[in-house]
């Protein structure tokens, strides 16, 4: 019987380099499942498109949480869990922590409400390892200005919003030291990739 794979997530604010580093890790590990949220399955990607069609504007946080967890249930039950059970490692660009931060810490929705929806949706399911890519909001937003990304919903928010994001992710990391690793995302990409791979090898 194959051992269960690792579920590894990458979190952080805008321009923190999550997507770059998750791809680097996938290349280093080889045969893994690379996915993202919201999305990851055809049905969940359709929900993602619904959100980004209007750039996320005028959505109350309650609606966003319900939308994100609808996509997350489909993603978790149809892709993540089955792949883990086959022994494959699953690398995911964002997961529940992003909902906690974007709609909770920065969106002013009660964390208790978010956790209630999570419990109803996916129970106590959490990643085995989460990398919190930490970067000053000013630096991260400079990076986002250099890319051609049609799916921009939060980058136009004011700097206070992005600082709330940063502090929210750091709070989650401090509250979950066995799961979360804070990475200084202002370092060179090669340095970050080496640090990430070293932490993953500790879990293998």
N, C-alpha and C positions, 0 to 999 in steps of 0.2 A: 504494500500500500504506500502510495506516495505521501510525503509529508506536505502539509499545507504551505502554500506560498506566503510571502510577506506582502502586506498591503502598505505601500509607502505613499505619502502625500506630500505635496509641496504647497506652501501657503505664503502669503505676503501681500503687501500693497502693490500699487501700480508701478511698473517699471523695476520690480525687484529682481527680475531675471529668472523667475520660476520656470518658464517654458524652455529657456536655454539649458538650464541645469537638469531638468527632467529628461531632456533628449540626450544630454551627455551621459547621464546615469544609465539610460536604456542602452546606449552604445557599449558602455563598459560591462554591463551585466549580460547582454546578449538576448536570450530567448525570454522576453518579458512582454507583458501587456501594457501598452502605453495609452492612457485615456485622459479625459478631462471632464470638468464640471463647470456649468451645467452642460450636459451632453453625454456622450459615450456610447449611446445606443441610438438607433434611428428615431425611436419615440422620444427619447430625452433630447436629442438634437432638435427635434421639431419644437419642443418646449423652449429650448434655447433661442431658436429663431423667433418665436413669439415675443420673447422678452426684448431681443435686440432690434426687432423691427421698428420699435418706437424709441430705441436708445435708452430704454429703462425709465423714461420720464413719466412723471405723474402716477407712479405705482406706489401705493402706500406700503409700508414695510410688511404688514400682515399678508398682503397679496403676494409680495415677493417671496416670503417664507413658504407659503403654500405652494407657489409655483416651483421653487427650487427643490422642495422635498418631493413633489410629484415626480420631477425628473430624477431625483436621487433614488427613490424607490425602484424605478425602472432600471436605472443604471446598476444599482447594488444587486438586485435580485436576478437580473438577466445577464450581467457581465461580470461584475466584481466577484461576488461569492462563487459562482461556478468556476471561474478561472483559478481562484485561490485553492479550491478543492482539488483541482487537477495538479496542483503543485507549482503552478506558474506564479511568479511575482507580478503584482499589479502596481504600476506607477501612475498616480493620478494628479493632474494639475488642478488643485483646489478640491475641497470636500466640505464636510459639515462646519469646520472651523471658519470658513469664509462666510457662511450664513450667520454664524454667531457674531462675527466681527462687523460685516457690512450692514446687516439688518439690526443687530443688537447693539454692540458698543458704539458704532457710528450712526446707526439708524434709529436709535432710541426706542427700540422694541424690547420689551422685557425678555431677559434671558430665560426666565422660567417658561414663558410662552413658547420660545424657540425649542427648549428642551422637551416640552410636552408634545410638540409636533414631531420632533425627532423620535421620541419614544413610540409614538403611534406609527411612524413611518418605517423606521429601521431598527427599533429597539435599542439595545446597548452597543450596537456595532460601531467600532471605531478603528482607525488605522493602527497598524503595529508601530509605525514610525512616521513622524511628521517633521519636515524641515520648514522652519520659519525663516524665510528670507527677509532679513531686516535691513532696511535702508532709509536714510532720511527722506522725507517726502519730497523735498526740493530736488534732490538728486534723482529720485525715481521718476518724477514728472518730467524732468529734462530728457530722460531716456525715452519716455513715451512719445515725446514730441518729435523724435527722430524716426519713428516707424510709421509704416503705412497700414493702419489697422482700422477697418470699417466698424468693428464691434467695440466702440468706445462708449461706455455708459456712465462711468464714474470719474474719468480723468478730468472732467470739466468742473468738478466740485472744488470748493475752496480749500485752502491749505489746512484749515482747522479740521475738516472732515478727514483728510488724509493722515493727519497726526493722530486723530482718534482711531483710525484703522491700525496704525503702527502700534499704538499703546494697547489696543485690543488684542492683537496677535501676541505681543510680548506678555500680556497678562495670561493668556491661554498657555503659553510656553512655561511660565513660572508655575502655573497651577497643575501642569501635567509634565513634570520633569522626566518621568519614565518613558514618555511617548515623544516628546517634542525636543528638537535640537535647534537652537538659534544659530543662524549662519550670518556673518557679516557680509551682506550682499554688495558692499561697495568695493570688495577686493577684486582682483583679476579673476576672470572666468576660470582659468586653469587651476588657480589656488582653491577656489570654491569647489570645483569638481573633485579635486583630490580629497578635500575635507568631507564632502558628501559620501564619496565612495568608501572612505575609511570608516565612517559611522555605520554604513550599511553592512560592511563586512563584519562588524562587531555583532550584528544581529543574525548573520547567516550561520 
